[in-house]
Amino acid sequence: MKLQTSYSSTVFFLPVAASAIQPFSCNTTQVIHRDVTIIGGGASGTYAAIQLHDLGKSVALIDRKPILGGHTNTYVDPTTNQTIDYGVHQWNDLDVVTEFFERLNVPYTKAFVPSPGDIINFDFKRGKLFNQSIVEASVDAYSDVVAKYDYLQYGTELPNPVPQDIYRPFGNIVKKYGLEGFVNNLWTGQGDILTMPALYIFKDVGTPVVESMRTNFIYTANHNNYEIFAKALEVLDQDNVFLSTTVSHMQRDAESVSICVESPTGRKLIRSKKLLNTIPPILDHLHGYDLSEEEKSVFRQFRAVGYYVSLVRIPGLPASSFMYKNIASDTIYGQPRLPALYRITRTEAPELYIVEYGSLTPLTDQAVQDGILRSIDILRQQVGGRLDLETKIVAYDSHTPYHVHVASEAIRDGFYKSLYALQGRRNTFYSGAAFHAHDSALLWRFTKGIVEGLIKELE
């Protein structure tokens, strides 16, 4: 398959609509031609790029970060050379996962991993152990509820009318089905789940997750989840992957897609037959996109929460404690008021802990890191440890915007019908968490279907 790269002076294209004031232009001598341009090099975008490559289609994969991987974060401890995954760390046991790993020659294991130590409930706001007993709800009770809506594990094409259980606040579902004791297993990263429409909880913790909780999850054998994306980069070749690259502006018409990008090696024009967008379609993140009024009307309804992951060196915490969960003593079901630390989880490396933090709206990285360190100081004052030694954040990443969602009323009134109607329009297809779920396994399965539809239009 021959990839075309041509060179010219400033490139102009006539506007499609007569109402357009200026023709599209991109002041560059680097013009790249591909079958499909993919924006977003996380789970969905990278998976799609490999699928298209294997089907004989040329791709340009664009990501603003210097590496592929999205919410995958892997740290190499310089003292032990251990790799630690502090972002995405496990997958549901689905065929699409093992098939993808085998395609990339990434070794994997299937395992049920019990907690290798005590799980401590701690009220980080009040600085005290949460000693009240928590009556656990049966996994089966929750499973029975989500099983009613198993179709949510394949996409967000909802029946009409939309069932009330799907768009009502999850707090109402908890009371209706007696799931009070299951709530504290669910809230990490999802914001205020009691006011969140139940749709999103059913998706993120649906039948595949419940089944994996009972049996096993899939893990990379080398405990290095970035290996997936390193192998993908080898397959795709550097000439087809554009990292640290942002969209300046674009034009989508009936025949093709033209995207002007800024990259470390200068401005480039990428022309393709189709566009696959996998980044969160929130208006603030779509600068440079030639959005129609219909697209703006749909995308402006999205909201998101803040979710942040870090790896922190905490000297002297008791070796018997595997996890510290933030359980508030003054809220219903113990859900902490955000912004707050969600939990601290011990890793295999000495004194290194994964720390997760959340907020209802995006925060600055400095505000999050200050909040993490304050919370850890409160914990250390109560449970002991080497208070004379410094707590240090050794790795950090923001997964914001996270848990992209819309209001209950929008779901009820057919928002997802309008969203899915955008698939294929203006030579543009969509995948990613906003169109399905924050779950790599489910996204790979969903994206596989999107690629199949895209291929049909290319042929």
Disulfide bonds with the S-S distance in Angstrom:
Cys26-Cys260 2.10
